[in-house]
Amino acid sequence: MVELWRKDIFQHARLVCVASWATDAEQIDAQEALFPSSEAIPFGSGEALLASDVYAKIKRPRGREIDIAIAACAIAHDAQLWTVNPADF
């Protein structure tokens, strides 16, 4: 089942940005099956520069640093952003 989801996700997106707060072994295993860490793109200086620009431009950015970093990573890599919390984006 996980492989079907993974195939569907990557069939429609060139790049997927993921942030995770997985806390137990089962959640971490499921996340790794969907989004292998070996395929992760690091958050580097280019993404940080974009994040600082976004941070400066939005209202009330404090407390939203992680969301801003995720958005900057998506922007830097021309990726679609999928979230279960669209209010943050």
PEVENLIN-V34456 format. One record per pair of residues at least 12 apart in sequence whose C-alpha atoms are under 10 Angstrom apart, sorted by the first residue. I is the first residue (numbers start at 1). J is the second residue. Records with the same first field share a line. If there is no record, write none. Layout:
I=J ; J
This chain:
2=30 ; 31 ; 33 ; 34
3=33 ; 34
4=34
5=33 ; 34
6=33 ; 34 ; 35
7=34
9=34 ; 35 ; 82
10=34 ; 35
12=80
13=79 ; 80 ; 81 ; 82
14=77 ; 78 ; 79 ; 80
15=39 ; 40 ; 41 ; 74 ; 77 ; 78 ; 79 ; 80 ; 81
16=35 ; 40 ; 41 ; 73 ; 74 ; 77 ; 78 ; 79 ; 80 ; 81 ; 82
17=35 ; 40 ; 41 ; 70 ; 71 ; 72 ; 73 ; 74 ; 75 ; 77 ; 79 ; 80 ; 81 ; 82 ; 83
18=31 ; 35 ; 40 ; 70 ; 73 ; 74 ; 81 ; 82 ; 83
19=66 ; 67 ; 69 ; 70 ; 83
41=73 ; 77
42=73
43=69 ; 70 ; 72 ; 73 ; 76
44=73
46=72 ; 73 ; 76
47=68 ; 69 ; 70 ; 71 ; 72 ; 73 ; 74 ; 75 ; 76 ; 77
48=68 ; 69 ; 72 ; 73 ; 76
49=69 ; 72 ; 76
50=68 ; 69 ; 71 ; 72 ; 73 ; 75 ; 76
51=65 ; 66 ; 67 ; 68 ; 69 ; 70 ; 71 ; 72 ; 73 ; 75 ; 76
52=65 ; 68 ; 69 ; 72
53=68 ; 72
54=68 ; 69 ; 71 ; 72
55=68 ; 69 ; 72
64=88 ; 89
67=88 ; 89
68=88 ; 89
70=89
71=88 ; 89
